[in-house]
């Protein structure tokens, strides 16, 4: 049971009354005093750098950038440059550099794209000017589908014109902002972790994510971790209490031996060859001891999970006998608990620990809470009141930090004197654990993260993908980048003294900016009625007001997560994570780019973050359905890139990329039709192409060659292997004829006022490798692709039997029809493997569905000849005996 004092708000519709369970400040002490010390420093970009010893990298650590810096240093030192001069010069060097794709790789790729466009023009000229009269309906439908899919390819291809990568210099970052004998000037970072249901998101997974955050390679007084619990679960609350205790021994172990990764579950799953790696005996001893401690920690968490399965009739109670405020998950007051970072919170070696804060926003029936986006906005306000770091990292509860220097990687861009002030966010690629070696359902999404995102980085920046992203807090507040003349106002409030009143004026503004004066009422309409939050929102470099009182800050933090706080404000419209779509990530990033912000794509050698992915077919399709539905919701909203943001600074190629991200689900309709056309041609004996001339054959062959060359050259410059590319192509078809199709219809239903709900995807904590890969869950999403496969199989059988009866003259045309049917079936092969379930046993429902459809299509082919004209010939009648 929980042993810490919990700060809550008394539950009311207005959310303006407060109560505190425990009046003592021992646990919720002045944790913000250290925050004030380091946040009051401005970023320093020049000055002398003292001599510094460069330690050799420990054998258990991973830091390619450090090794690169050592080589550069040795090279300069060999040219008679002193160490002090080298350090001084090195500290003034750029923190990152662009690494463009070699012209020998990218130019042939661009040439082939242009050639493919030319070939497409001539191909469609041939298709449109040579109709197939005996199959006119099929010809019209096929041409429309081909034009739509070609336009879809163009929209996807054009933003790939300027791919690029970036390289960071972590050693220069340390030389510039972490000078020996001077205060550490690295910027503070608030880390957000969101959870919705601890039964579907196992607490041990969330605990590992939190531990990887707390042990990150970054100054401890500059890291604050906020965990949002949207289910108000006492299970997660107790889990964080246990995690905070285990962190006191885990963090010193990580930093002593510089281990990677720093999520214990992932770290201990890696086998270490002590003899081969020549590991020091003390490390072996400490590692074994730490593994025993972690196993005990897991047992404690499992006990909590077991207890949570049997909820008492009177509800949960905390250790002091007080009823748990979140017994009703849909109607409860806001709760905040500082688990770590309070006064006297030290690890086992007596060193300071990062802050860990539990947050559960107030909920009331009858209010719209906006799912994850609403939870993120609550964390944004709470963190602004309690720590107000200038930068924010958001992670899903199953997305742990795999590279302890990930925050430093982001700071190389965000603290850059030129790029940093114009950068809204730094997006890292998503990487995953626990995926089968063949990546059957394209969970790695390599083509998107290693090709598309690199290309967007050469325009205005990558799209925001919902996790693994470090934000500039000012961009989340709806401000424009500094290039726009924006007010630089110092807002003064007396929250440190009374917490209830605001100074009558705004101080320290330039005379040229008097016209931009905003009254307090305007601020309240924009940000809500919280003087403390408004004061923090106007502090461009973050930090807390001097002498801020902890009790008042906690009271204000409860206020900003009250259920009615966002009413009549711009939260979710222009501020924070935007509402209106289940994929709030695309919407939020798009709005920032429209304001003129840029974003950066950072791909360190060691993956920054890793998480879990749905590895069985049904869960994967539901995940894709959610993403596609979010895109259709944006399409039917006022934020559609086809008509929104033309008064801003969104570049045209960037707009084209966002358009592709929004309209791609609608390609499912022509794709579905095109996947059924080959089978219809086989069943009816018709074909969508007329008898081809030599010139038409050349254009058709040129089109196929240009498609192949485009793919080969794309793989060449991106270094994506062909298996990942092929899996992506296969799942594009699988998702297109199932999840994307359902998303379009559900989006239309939502426009008609019939909403749809989504449940949280279940994260697996199963230790068995690929334990859920063969798990079969029947869902209506499986019906369309199953029907397509059966239809094409029946079509092939019917076509071959018809060719056998008709003689050798019909085999040439049959080849073209069968080729297209095989194209469909080969793309749906992973889907067929998923239907087999465990031990290649196809579920009964699939067998029944396949049998039913096969009978229906066979009867249509044999008995119902609706596609063919009446045959001309003698009429045969039965004449009986009189013949």
FENUR-V77467 format. One record per residue. N is the residue number from 0. RES is the residue in one letter. NEAR is the number of other C-alpha atoms within 8 Angstrom. Layout:
N&RES&NEAR ; N&RES&NEAR
This chain:
0&X&5 ; 1&X&8 ; 2&X&8 ; 3&X&8 ; 4&X&9 ; 5&X&10 ; 6&X&13 ; 7&X&13 ; 8&X&15 ; 9&X&10 ; 10&X&10 ; 11&X&8 ; 12&X&7 ; 13&X&8 ; 14&X&13 ; 15&X&7 ; 16&X&8 ; 17&X&10 ; 18&X&8 ; 19&X&9 ; 20&X&8 ; 21&X&7 ; 22&X&5 ; 23&X&6 ; 24&X&7 ; 25&X&7 ; 26&X&11 ; 27&X&13 ; 28&X&9 ; 29&X&10 ; 30&X&11 ; 31&X&10 ; 32&X&7 ; 33&X&8 ; 34&X&13 ; 35&X&12 ; 36&X&8 ; 37&X&12 ; 38&X&14 ; 39&X&7 ; 40&X&7 ; 41&X&7 ; 42&X&9 ; 43&X&8 ; 44&X&8 ; 45&X&7 ; 46&X&5 ; 47&X&5 ; 48&X&12 ; 49&X&8 ; 50&X&8 ; 51&X&5 ; 52&X&4 ; 53&X&4 ; 54&X&4 ; 55&X&4 ; 56&X&6 ; 57&X&7 ; 58&X&6 ; 59&X&8 ; 60&X&10 ; 61&X&6 ; 62&X&7 ; 63&X&7 ; 64&X&10 ; 65&X&9 ; 66&X&8 ; 67&X&8 ; 68&X&10 ; 69&X&8 ; 70&X&8 ; 71&X&8 ; 72&X&9 ; 73&X&8 ; 74&X&8 ; 75&X&10 ; 76&X&11 ; 77&X&7 ; 78&X&6 ; 79&X&6 ; 80&X&9 ; 81&X&7 ; 82&X&8 ; 83&X&9 ; 84&X&8 ; 85&X&12 ; 86&X&12 ; 87&X&10 ; 88&X&8 ; 89&X&9 ; 90&X&12 ; 91&X&10 ; 92&X&7 ; 93&X&8 ; 94&X&12 ; 95&X&10 ; 96&X&8 ; 97&X&8 ; 98&X&8 ; 99&X&7 ; 100&X&10 ; 101&X&6 ; 102&X&6 ; 103&X&6 ; 104&X&11 ; 105&X&10 ; 106&X&8 ; 107&X&9 ; 108&X&11 ; 109&X&9 ; 110&X&8 ; 111&X&11 ; 112&X&10 ; 113&X&8 ; 114&X&9 ; 115&X&11 ; 116&X&8 ; 117&X&8 ; 118&X&11 ; 119&X&9 ; 120&X&8 ; 121&X&9 ; 122&X&12 ; 123&X&9 ; 124&X&8 ; 125&X&9 ; 126&X&10 ; 127&X&8 ; 128&X&6 ; 129&X&7 ; 130&X&9 ; 131&X&10 ; 132&X&5 ; 133&X&5 ; 134&X&10 ; 135&X&9 ; 136&X&6 ; 137&X&10 ; 138&X&12 ; 139&X&8 ; 140&X&8 ; 141&X&11 ; 142&X&10 ; 143&X&9 ; 144&X&12 ; 145&X&9 ; 146&X&9 ; 147&X&10 ; 148&X&11 ; 149&X&8 ; 150&X&8 ; 151&X&11 ; 152&X&8 ; 153&X&8 ; 154&X&12 ; 155&X&11 ; 156&X&8 ; 157&X&9 ; 158&X&14 ; 159&X&11 ; 160&X&8 ; 161&X&9 ; 162&X&13 ; 163&X&12 ; 164&X&13 ; 165&X&11 ; 166&X&10 ; 167&X&10 ; 168&X&12 ; 169&X&12 ; 170&X&9 ; 171&X&13 ; 172&X&14 ; 173&X&9 ; 174&X&12 ; 175&X&13 ; 176&X&12 ; 177&X&12 ; 178&X&12 ; 179&X&8 ; 180&X&4 ; 181&X&6 ; 182&X&7 ; 183&X&8 ; 184&X&11 ; 185&X&8 ; 186&X&12 ; 187&X&11 ; 188&X&12 ; 189&X&15 ; 190&X&13 ; 191&X&14 ; 192&X&13 ; 193&X&14 ; 194&X&13 ; 195&X&9 ; 196&X&11 ; 197&X&12 ; 198&X&6 ; 199&X&9 ; 200&X&16 ; 201&X&11 ; 202&X&13 ; 203&X&10 ; 204&X&11 ; 205&X&11 ; 206&X&11 ; 207&X&12 ; 208&X&14 ; 209&X&12 ; 210&X&15 ; 211&X&16 ; 212&X&11 ; 213&X&15 ; 214&X&12 ; 215&X&10 ; 216&X&8 ; 217&X&9 ; 218&X&6 ; 219&X&9 ; 220&X&13 ; 221&X&14 ; 222&X&14 ; 223&X&13 ; 224&X&15 ; 225&X&14 ; 226&X&12 ; 227&X&15 ; 228&X&15 ; 229&X&12 ; 230&X&12 ; 231&X&10 ; 232&X&13 ; 233&X&9 ; 234&X&11 ; 235&X&10 ; 236&X&10 ; 237&X&11 ; 238&X&13 ; 239&X&11 ; 240&X&12 ; 241&X&11 ; 242&X&11 ; 243&X&11 ; 244&X&8 ; 245&X&10 ; 246&X&11 ; 247&X&12 ; 248&X&10 ; 249&X&11 ; 250&X&12 ; 251&X&11 ; 252&X&10 ; 253&X&12 ; 254&X&10 ; 255&X&6 ; 256&X&10 ; 257&X&9 ; 258&X&9 ; 259&X&12 ; 260&X&12 ; 261&X&16 ; 262&X&13 ; 263&X&11 ; 264&X&7 ; 265&X&9 ; 266&X&10 ; 267&X&8 ; 268&X&6 ; 269&X&6 ; 270&X&5 ; 271&X&5 ; 272&X&6 ; 273&X&8 ; 274&X&6 ; 275&X&5 ; 276&X&8 ; 277&X&6 ; 278&X&9 ; 279&X&6 ; 280&X&6 ; 281&X&6 ; 282&X&9 ; 283&X&10 ; 284&X&8 ; 285&X&9 ; 286&X&8 ; 287&X&8 ; 288&X&8 ; 289&X&10 ; 290&X&9 ; 291&X&8 ; 292&X&8 ; 293&X&10 ; 294&X&8 ; 295&X&8 ; 296&X&10 ; 297&X&9 ; 298&X&8 ; 299&X&9 ; 300&X&12 ; 301&X&8 ; 302&X&8 ; 303&X&11 ; 304&X&10 ; 305&X&8 ; 306&X&8 ; 307&X&8 ; 308&X&6 ; 309&X&6 ; 310&X&8 ; 311&X&6 ; 312&X&4 ; 313&X&4 ; 314&X&9 ; 315&X&10 ; 316&X&9 ; 317&X&11 ; 318&X&8 ; 319&X&6 ; 320&X&6 ; 321&X&7 ; 322&X&9 ; 323&X&10 ; 324&X&8 ; 325&X&12 ; 326&X&11 ; 327&X&7 ; 328&X&10 ; 329&X&8 ; 330&X&10 ; 331&X&14 ; 332&X&15 ; 333&X&16 ; 334&X&15 ; 335&X&13 ; 336&X&12 ; 337&X&12 ; 338&X&14 ; 339&X&11 ; 340&X&13 ; 341&X&14 ; 342&X&10 ; 343&X&5 ; 344&X&9 ; 345&X&10 ; 346&X&13 ; 347&X&8 ; 348&X&6 ; 349&X&6 ; 350&X&7 ; 351&X&10 ; 352&X&13 ; 353&X&13 ; 354&X&14 ; 355&X&14 ; 356&X&13 ; 357&X&15 ; 358&X&13 ; 359&X&12 ; 360&X&15 ; 361&X&13 ; 362&X&14 ; 363&X&10 ; 364&X&6 ; 365&X&4 ; 366&X&7 ; 367&X&4 ; 368&X&8 ; 369&X&8 ; 370&X&6 ; 371&X&7 ; 372&X&12 ; 373&X&12 ; 374&X&14 ; 375&X&13 ; 376&X&12 ; 377&X&11 ; 378&X&12 ; 379&X&9 ; 380&X&12 ; 381&X&12 ; 382&X&12 ; 383&X&12 ; 384&X&14 ; 385&X&11 ; 386&X&12 ; 387&X&12 ; 388&X&17 ; 389&X&14 ; 390&X&12 ; 391&X&13 ; 392&X&12 ; 393&X&12 ; 394&X&15 ; 395&X&9 ; 396&X&12 ; 397&X&12 ; 398&X&13 ; 399&X&15 ; 400&X&16 ; 401&X&14 ; 402&X&12 ; 403&X&14 ; 404&X&10 ; 405&X&10 ; 406&X&9 ; 407&X&10 ; 408&X&12 ; 409&X&11 ; 410&X&11 ; 411&X&14 ; 412&X&14 ; 413&X&13 ; 414&X&11 ; 415&X&12 ; 416&X&7 ; 417&X&6 ; 418&X&10 ; 419&X&10 ; 420&X&11 ; 421&X&11 ; 422&X&15 ; 423&X&13 ; 424&X&12 ; 425&X&15 ; 426&X&15 ; 427&X&11 ; 428&X&13 ; 429&X&11 ; 430&X&9 ; 431&X&11 ; 432&X&8 ; 433&X&8 ; 434&X&10 ; 435&X&9 ; 436&X&4 ; 437&X&4 ; 438&X&11 ; 439&X&8 ; 440&X&10 ; 441&X&11 ; 442&X&12 ; 443&X&8 ; 444&X&9 ; 445&X&12 ; 446&X&11 ; 447&X&8 ; 448&X&11 ; 449&X&11 ; 450&X&12 ; 451&X&10 ; 452&X&13 ; 453&X&14 ; 454&X&14 ; 455&X&17 ; 456&X&15 ; 457&X&10 ; 458&X&11 ; 459&X&12 ; 460&X&12 ; 461&X&12 ; 462&X&11 ; 463&X&11 ; 464&X&9 ; 465&X&11 ; 466&X&10 ; 467&X&14 ; 468&X&14 ; 469&X&12 ; 470&X&12 ; 471&X&13 ; 472&X&10 ; 473&X&11 ; 474&X&13 ; 475&X&12 ; 476&X&10 ; 477&X&10 ; 478&X&8 ; 479&X&11 ; 480&X&12 ; 481&X&8 ; 482&X&6 ; 483&X&6 ; 484&X&5 ; 485&X&6 ; 486&X&8 ; 487&X&6 ; 488&X&9 ; 489&X&11 ; 490&X&10 ; 491&X&10 ; 492&X&11 ; 493&X&11 ; 494&X&14 ; 495&X&12 ; 496&X&7 ; 497&X&8 ; 498&X&10 ; 499&X&7 ; 500&X&9 ; 501&X&9 ; 502&X&8 ; 503&X&4 ; 504&X&5 ; 505&X&10 ; 506&X&8 ; 507&X&6 ; 508&X&11 ; 509&X&6 ; 510&X&5 ; 511&X&5 ; 512&X&9 ; 513&X&8 ; 514&X&5 ; 515&X&6 ; 516&X&7 ; 517&X&6 ; 518&X&6 ; 519&X&6 ; 520&X&6 ; 521&X&8 ; 522&X&11 ; 523&X&12 ; 524&X&11 ; 525&X&9 ; 526&X&12 ; 527&X&11 ; 528&X&7 ; 529&X&11 ; 530&X&12 ; 531&X&12 ; 532&X&11 ; 533&X&13 ; 534&X&12 ; 535&X&14 ; 536&X&10 ; 537&X&10 ; 538&X&10 ; 539&X&7 ; 540&X&8 ; 541&X&10 ; 542&X&14 ; 543&X&14 ; 544&X&8 ; 545&X&6 ; 546&X&5 ; 547&X&11 ; 548&X&10 ; 549&X&11 ; 550&X&6 ; 551&X&12 ; 552&X&12 ; 553&X&11 ; 554&X&9 ; 555&X&11 ; 556&X&12 ; 557&X&16 ; 558&X&13 ; 559&X&11 ; 560&X&13 ; 561&X&16 ; 562&X&14 ; 563&X&8 ; 564&X&12 ; 565&X&9 ; 566&X&5 ; 567&X&5 ; 568&X&10 ; 569&X&11 ; 570&X&13 ; 571&X&12 ; 572&X&8 ; 573&X&10 ; 574&X&11 ; 575&X&14 ; 576&X&14 ; 577&X&13 ; 578&X&10 ; 579&X&8 ; 580&X&10 ; 581&X&9 ; 582&X&11 ; 583&X&14 ; 584&X&10 ; 585&X&11 ; 586&X&12 ; 587&X&12 ; 588&X&10 ; 589&X&10 ; 590&X&10 ; 591&X&13 ; 592&X&13 ; 593&X&12 ; 594&X&12 ; 595&X&11 ; 596&X&13 ; 597&X&12 ; 598&X&15 ; 599&X&12 ; 600&X&15 ; 601&X&13 ; 602&X&10 ; 603&X&8 ; 604&X&5 ; 605&X&7 ; 606&X&11 ; 607&X&14 ; 608&X&15 ; 609&X&13 ; 610&X&11 ; 611&X&11 ; 612&X&10 ; 613&X&10 ; 614&X&13 ; 615&X&12 ; 616&X&14 ; 617&X&12 ; 618&X&10 ; 619&X&12 ; 620&X&12 ; 621&X&9 ; 622&X&10 ; 623&X&11 ; 624&X&12 ; 625&X&12 ; 626&X&10 ; 627&X&14 ; 628&X&14 ; 629&X&12 ; 630&X&14 ; 631&X&14 ; 632&X&12 ; 633&X&14 ; 634&X&12 ; 635&X&9 ; 636&X&8 ; 637&X&8 ; 638&X&10 ; 639&X&12 ; 640&X&11 ; 641&X&6 ; 642&X&8 ; 643&X&8 ; 644&X&11 ; 645&X&8 ; 646&X&4 ; 647&X&8 ; 648&X&10 ; 649&X&13 ; 650&X&8 ; 651&X&6 ; 652&X&9 ; 653&X&12 ; 654&X&11 ; 655&X&12 ; 656&X&12 ; 657&X&10 ; 658&X&12 ; 659&X&11 ; 660&X&8 ; 661&X&13 ; 662&X&11 ; 663&X&10 ; 664&X&14 ; 665&X&9 ; 666&X&12 ; 667&X&13 ; 668&X&9 ; 669&X&12 ; 670&X&13 ; 671&X&10 ; 672&X&9 ; 673&X&10 ; 674&X&11 ; 675&X&11 ; 676&X&10 ; 677&X&14 ; 678&X&16 ; 679&X&10 ; 680&X&13 ; 681&X&15 ; 682&X&10 ; 683&X&10 ; 684&X&7 ; 685&X&9 ; 686&X&9 ; 687&X&10 ; 688&X&8 ; 689&X&8 ; 690&X&4 ; 691&X&8 ; 692&X&6 ; 693&X&6 ; 694&X&7 ; 695&X&10 ; 696&X&9 ; 697&X&8 ; 698&X&11 ; 699&X&9 ; 700&X&8 ; 701&X&9 ; 702&X&12 ; 703&X&8 ; 704&X&8 ; 705&X&12 ; 706&X&9 ; 707&X&8 ; 708&X&9 ; 709&X&11 ; 710&X&8 ; 711&X&8 ; 712&X&11 ; 713&X&9 ; 714&X&12 ; 715&X&9 ; 716&X&9 ; 717&X&8 ; 718&X&6 ; 719&X&11 ; 720&X&7 ; 721&X&7 ; 722&X&6 ; 723&X&13 ; 724&X&12 ; 725&X&8 ; 726&X&12 ; 727&X&12 ; 728&X&9 ; 729&X&13 ; 730&X&14 ; 731&X&8 ; 732&X&11 ; 733&X&12 ; 734&X&11 ; 735&X&15 ; 736&X&14 ; 737&X&15 ; 738&X&14 ; 739&X&16 ; 740&X&13 ; 741&X&10 ; 742&X&14 ; 743&X&13 ; 744&X&8 ; 745&X&11 ; 746&X&12 ; 747&X&8 ; 748&X&10 ; 749&X&10 ; 750&X&8 ; 751&X&6 ; 752&X&6 ; 753&X&7 ; 754&X&7 ; 755&X&6 ; 756&X&4 ; 757&X&5 ; 758&X&4 ; 759&X&7 ; 760&X&8 ; 761&X&6 ; 762&X&11 ; 763&X&7 ; 764&X&7 ; 765&X&6 ; 766&X&5 ; 767&X&5 ; 768&X&6 ; 769&X&9 ; 770&X&9 ; 771&X&7 ; 772&X&9 ; 773&X&10 ; 774&X&10 ; 775&X&12 ; 776&X&6 ; 777&X&6 ; 778&X&7 ; 779&X&5 ; 780&X&10 ; 781&X&10 ; 782&X&9 ; 783&X&9 ; 784&X&12 ; 785&X&9 ; 786&X&10 ; 787&X&10 ; 788&X&11 ; 789&X&11 ; 790&X&13 ; 791&X&14 ; 792&X&10 ; 793&X&12 ; 794&X&14 ; 795&X&12 ; 796&X&8 ; 797&X&11 ; 798&X&13 ; 799&X&9 ; 800&X&8 ; 801&X&8 ; 802&X&12 ; 803&X&8 ; 804&X&6 ; 805&X&8 ; 806&X&8 ; 807&X&7 ; 808&X&6 ; 809&X&9 ; 810&X&9 ; 811&X&7 ; 812&X&7 ; 813&X&12 ; 814&X&8 ; 815&X&8 ; 816&X&13 ; 817&X&12 ; 818&X&8 ; 819&X&9 ; 820&X&14 ; 821&X&8 ; 822&X&8 ; 823&X&11 ; 824&X&10 ; 825&X&8 ; 826&X&12 ; 827&X&14 ; 828&X&9 ; 829&X&11 ; 830&X&10 ; 831&X&8 ; 832&X&9 ; 833&X&11 ; 834&X&10 ; 835&X&12 ; 836&X&13 ; 837&X&8 ; 838&X&5 ; 839&X&7 ; 840&X&7 ; 841&X&9 ; 842&X&10 ; 843&X&6 ; 844&X&6 ; 845&X&9 ; 846&X&9 ; 847&X&8 ; 848&X&8 ; 849&X&11 ; 850&X&8 ; 851&X&8 ; 852&X&11 ; 853&X&11 ; 854&X&8 ; 855&X&8 ; 856&X&10 ; 857&X&9 ; 858&X&9 ; 859&X&9 ; 860&X&11 ; 861&X&7 ; 862&X&6 ; 863&X&7 ; 864&X&9 ; 865&X&5 ; 866&X&5 ; 867&X&6 ; 868&X&5 ; 869&X&4 ; 870&X&4 ; 871&X&4 ; 872&X&4 ; 873&X&4 ; 874&X&4 ; 875&X&4 ; 876&X&4 ; 877&X&4 ; 878&X&6 ; 879&X&5 ; 880&X&4 ; 881&X&4 ; 882&X&4
